[in-house]
């Protein structure tokens, strides 16, 4: 079964053991060759022969002769080189060193080529590979020798210093010599780091410390920033040109420390520094500053704080400027202006950095809530816009303004106060027919809705619904009048009524007055008609916000006067009297004296005077009960129709107070609701936690005062929604 | 004259595009055509032609020899390189391996190829030789083979021959 082949192994061609003499012969051959290589004569040598010789020695286990021999030859050679190089004077030194080094490196590659097999099969750790051995000998005998190392580093640093001062140096030479430190490092570039890098970084810090100190005292901040940027670019280029890339981050860090980190405070505070740049909108300089500060730790924090501080300060000035306090329009306009300005700074200089935006917003929040004027001013601002201020703007511009309004609104902590004012002015606009465009009204409201949800705008929307329904009701009423039997008996007047759902509209302080009989009859008719159509509803007449047109017959001319209902009542009194005192007017109309005062004022002190005071007194004098008025029959006016303001444009202080009071009332309800909501879900809670939770829940609408929450808690305990724990008075329990 | 002969030879070449690389290169083993290097090999000093490019892509030793800084890279291509430590048949087998990636081992050439593969640092060929020789191990040759294996440090052959001796 065995068909196994028989192998006849030929005898060894060479002797099994290499004779010592043969080994010696081969080594001498190789040694001569290495010396030739060191004299740059490699091209006269047969590689095949040399390789074969070294190969033979190694397979004959004579690698040791080769390796120790090589070490000696290298040792000898490098020592010779040292003398040659050390003799070179001045700049010749670097050139000589470099050219010897370049040759030496080539030689080592060739020696490695010849001894490839030795490298592969003989050399074992911790022995150095053939090429590394060459590098090590160079380092040991040449580079770190006392005659070379210090001199070399000093000259290299000297050249770099010269280059930093604007002189041109030989970059290729630098690269080669610096790379030498890397090449002779056996691991982790240790020679490079120890002998060169450390001293280089020190010299760098030193150079930039003195340069930056000098430069910043003699130049503007902007110039300094530009200088720093150029320096950093130069150093980046230096890394690429002749340094080892591992030095890059360390070098840049050293520069950043000296050029930026050490001078941040100065750059912010100096006369031409950060503050001035922000003040004067120097976007490019700020952008550069941002870019540079970004590079160092906490750099942006400094810049951000400075900017936010400036914003807060500017805002503070605007909201406290006396002129602005008087003129809501100017106030909001300037706020929108600075907002625009800072947004521009943010986008142009600070890359719209989130942190910067947030801190600007925080600043806005703080100064916008510095006084309680802002809610009302903002509402008034929009009021003016919606009364016609938008007339000359296109859709896009309107949208921009509205968005800015929303933005400011977002920063308000008492959104409920704003809401009350907004509703108040909206009601006035709708009832007096002064709204410029319903579309714009609705757009504005939809923006609030987006911002705060349905609840915020439900009443406002209800007002619009009422306006529409009122129109229907009025049409129905007119039809009713035509078919009504009673109608025949009455003289015709044109009466228009708006039915306002209680709750949607601001509650107007109730006032009573005596209407003329005819008007009174019409009112009764409407009440009858409306309550018939909508059973269960009750109508309360709000005569104080109505308007009327009255024909004013003068001897030569007839005018139509557009008046408030109260003014109409007062004017009608003059049908039966020539002169009336304010007291008499009040008695004749049952209007409060204060309303009489306010209604009469536009009639005698405006541009067109239909009443005159007798005897004539100084205008400014306060009206008293006994002041007497008569019709001004000498009225000169080209207009047929004369319009009078019901009262002054802005609200009077009592009215404002009233709005505030209503806000407070609403807040009580909101706080109650919040407390009950929280307690219902938590069952029991410690006092402080309840306050915190409650404040948190309400913060989107207003910032409740702790004292107010406390009062509400007391109130809820009284009403038996909550009770205190008997053993721990600070804890509350929810009573279902 | 010479260039004319060359162009004639070139035009007579049958070049098939579909030809496998190994078949295409096979024709150039020891072929003076396009040759840019020659060797005098073994005791018989047989002249063998080769192509630097093929050799250099096969072995780093050849690469350095033929393209490095030494004499062989600079000298005239007609001046042969002396290779006395490898016999002609083994060298030709080595060329076959270099040109085609295939080699036919025989009892006669295997030991020589083992030596050569080690010299020119061709580890996969060396391993292949080791496997080939392992299969042929017997009581008679195991001691000699162990010697050869030890010289080139071919681990698997060392192990196999030792176990053969121990048996």
HADDOCK unambig.tbl for C-alpha pairs under 7 A between the chains (distance, minus, plus):
assign (segid A and resid 7 and name CA) (segid B and resid 107 and name CA) 6.42 0.50 0.50
assign (segid A and resid 7 and name CA) (segid B and resid 136 and name CA) 6.31 0.50 0.50
assign (segid A and resid 7 and name CA) (segid B and resid 141 and name CA) 6.87 0.50 0.50
assign (segid A and resid 8 and name CA) (segid B and resid 141 and name CA) 6.88 0.50 0.50
assign (segid A and resid 9 and name CA) (segid B and resid 141 and name CA) 6.19 0.50 0.50
assign (segid A and resid 9 and name CA) (segid B and resid 144 and name CA) 6.92 0.50 0.50
assign (segid A and resid 42 and name CA) (segid B and resid 69 and name CA) 6.26 0.50 0.50
assign (segid A and resid 42 and name CA) (segid B and resid 70 and name CA) 5.25 0.50 0.50
assign (segid A and resid 43 and name CA) (segid B and resid 69 and name CA) 5.85 0.50 0.50
assign (segid A and resid 43 and name CA) (segid B and resid 70 and name CA) 4.24 0.50 0.50
assign (segid A and resid 43 and name CA) (segid B and resid 71 and name CA) 4.39 0.50 0.50
assign (segid A and resid 43 and name CA) (segid B and resid 74 and name CA) 6.91 0.50 0.50
assign (segid A and resid 44 and name CA) (segid B and resid 70 and name CA) 6.68 0.50 0.50
assign (segid A and resid 44 and name CA) (segid B and resid 71 and name CA) 5.20 0.50 0.50
assign (segid A and resid 45 and name CA) (segid B and resid 70 and name CA) 5.78 0.50 0.50
assign (segid A and resid 45 and name CA) (segid B and resid 71 and name CA) 5.23 0.50 0.50
assign (segid A and resid 46 and name CA) (segid B and resid 70 and name CA) 6.30 0.50 0.50
assign (segid A and resid 46 and name CA) (segid B and resid 71 and name CA) 5.20 0.50 0.50
assign (segid A and resid 46 and name CA) (segid B and resid 72 and name CA) 6.28 0.50 0.50
assign (segid A and resid 47 and name CA) (segid B and resid 65 and name CA) 5.73 0.50 0.50
assign (segid A and resid 47 and name CA) (segid B and resid 70 and name CA) 5.84 0.50 0.50
assign (segid A and resid 47 and name CA) (segid B and resid 71 and name CA) 6.73 0.50 0.50
assign (segid A and resid 47 and name CA) (segid B and resid 72 and name CA) 6.74 0.50 0.50
assign (segid A and resid 48 and name CA) (segid B and resid 65 and name CA) 6.78 0.50 0.50
assign (segid A and resid 59 and name CA) (segid B and resid 151 and name CA) 5.69 0.50 0.50
assign (segid A and resid 113 and name CA) (segid B and resid 64 and name CA) 6.81 0.50 0.50
